[in-house]
Amino acid sequence: MDSKSFYAKALTLMPGGVNSPLRACKYVHSEPVFIENAKGAYLWDVEGRKYIDYVFSWGPMLLGHQDPVVNAAAHAAVDHGSSYGASCPGEVLLAEEIQKLIPSMEMMRMVSSGTEATMSALRLARGYTGRDKFVKFIGNYHGHADAFLAAAGSAASIVPGTPGVPEAVISHTLLAQYNDLEAVKRHFEESGDDIACVIVEPCAGNMGLVLPEDGFLQGLRDLCTEHGALLIFDEVITGFRLAPGGAQERYGITPDLTTLGKIIGGGFPVGCFGGKREIMEYMAPVGGVFQAGTLSGNPVAMAAGRAMLQRLQECDYPALEARTKALTDEMAAILRAKGKPVYVAQAGSAFTLYFSDRPVTNMVESGQCDYDAFAVYWRQMMDRGVYLAPAGFECAFTSFAHSDEDFEKTLEAARAVEF
Ligand code: PLP
């Protein structure tokens, strides 16, 4: 069966034919291809077409697909049983590895997705401080728990007032533009005693990649400390990607709580939240803040995640960052030569090519980019075997599996695009 036939069948079985909205490729006026194999830097669809991957499952596969060490760890774990619903050595070993790389996570809890991690961290912040309100940034995406679906980024930005989210739930969500410290200050001036936490993507990845301006993260840290609120870094994308110790290592700011996902699962469904011991001990069964999970600490996911983190410590992050910069500089130059203004945002192995003649520092500016031009670009890159995220407001990822030849082929494809 080809992708078209699978999609036709999928449309009869799943809303929009997908299990996550962006996969429907609506924002690039296209249809999904169905993938049946992935190895290294490549994907193959059901028709055998090969693509150079820049999505990597939306971030997790920083080593590329089927890294032999991660694969072997997962296989070995499966041979001991795929789920126990009981304590297992793998969860302790992965937690130890995470703590080594992110020392601010003195204690942590494993969950099964980024959404669960952020949702639970918010509940913990509220339980710990006894306050209900929190600050989130317009265009940041923290998964799909109700409280975060106010001016959320990624696919959620298309449905700003998501039906099904009670007004009462989001009435506690205070919004600010990303990089606008003054707006956060105003929230604290007006409601400082009621704000449990500020949650932020320390380098935002869900309205395209948007870098924190100098002083922004430090300003948030200071405001939270001053007002007794917790600072939560949502490092679901940035964790282990921007540096082995995530954005907090790269920018030198220590949050009270951190949420993780994607890379820590080595391609399996894992999330994690953690932070200061004193705060984490508010979690049940030590404290009263409830959270639980049938598959939390799943032995296969724990083994894959640990192997992934161990492998990453042998990898040359600065070299990948430099190679990614050379790639994106050239991609931008090619587009400019075709008369398309481009602004490139890059941090480590994450980047966005905005079709814009101005820098993008927040959601308003991201929303002003030429997404129709991106859609034309995306479709022609796909036709030439380059798999980019199917929306202009997402970031792209390079991996340690990409070769220089892969980058050269990507540039060849870009040179052939016609607008
Ligand atoms: N937080 C951030 C920053 C994300 O980018 C995402 C997903 O892309 C999430 C949370 C939610 O993670 P998940 O899709 O695993 O629920």
Boltz pocket constraint, residues with backbone or C-beta under 6 A from the ligand:
constraints:
  - pocket:
      binder: B
      contacts: [[A, 58], [A, 112], [A, 113], [A, 114], [A, 115], [A, 116], [A, 118], [A, 141], [A, 142], [A, 143], [A, 144], [A, 201], [A, 205], [A, 206], [A, 234], [A, 235], [A, 236], [A, 237], [A, 261], [A, 262], [A, 270], [A, 271]]
      max_distance: 6.0
